[in-house]
Amino acid sequence: MKQTFYILKNNSGSDGTYLLSGEYLTLYPGDEVTLKQRPTNITSNIIVSMYRKEVGETILNLKPKTKVEK
């Protein structure tokens, strides 16, 4: 299954902010963060890159198996 990720980079010399789930978070100069959700709002000094990656099934993605009795 493919999943979309977002990389936020701050290559400027000043702090940047982004809005995620109703909370403003700071991205300091030279920092990078990877998110599973695209931020709602960002400052102009933050660069957003999107990529899709193949991820294996995790325990959260598995459906419960039903037991068939004879």
C-alpha positions in Angstrom: 0.0 0.0 0.0 1.3 3.4 -0.9 1.2 6.3 1.6 1.8 10.0 1.1 4.3 11.8 3.3 5.3 15.5 3.4 8.8 16.8 4.1 9.0 20.4 5.5 12.4 22.1 5.2 13.5 25.5 6.5 16.6 26.6 4.6 16.3 30.3 5.6 18.0 32.0 8.5 14.8 32.7 10.5 12.2 30.6 12.2 9.2 29.3 10.3 5.8 28.2 11.5 3.2 25.8 10.2 -0.3 25.0 11.2 -1.1 21.3 11.9 -4.2 20.1 13.6 -5.1 23.5 14.9 -1.7 24.1 16.5 1.1 26.4 15.3 4.5 24.6 15.4 7.9 26.2 14.8 10.5 24.9 12.4 13.9 26.4 13.2 16.6 27.3 10.6 18.1 24.2 8.9 15.6 21.9 10.4 13.5 19.3 8.5 10.4 17.3 9.6 8.5 14.5 7.9 4.7 14.5 8.4 1.9 12.1 7.3 -0.5 15.0 6.9 -0.1 18.1 4.9 0.0 21.3 7.1 -2.9 23.7 6.7 -0.8 26.8 6.6 2.9 27.5 6.4 5.2 30.6 6.3 7.0 31.5 3.1 10.4 30.3 4.3 9.3 26.7 4.6 9.5 24.4 1.6 7.0 21.5 1.3 7.9 18.4 -0.7 5.5 15.5 -1.2 6.4 11.9 -1.8 4.6 8.5 -1.9 6.2 5.5 -0.3 5.3 1.8 -0.3 4.6 0.8 3.3 4.0 -2.7 4.5 0.9 -3.7 6.4 1.1 -2.8 10.1 -0.9 -4.1 12.9 -3.2 -1.1 12.5 -3.9 -1.9 8.8 -4.8 -5.6 9.3 -8.4 -6.7 9.5 -9.3 -9.1 12.2 -9.5 -12.7 11.0 -12.7 -14.5 11.6 -12.7 -18.0 12.9 -14.8 -20.5 11.0 -16.1 -23.4 13.2 -17.1 -26.7 11.6 
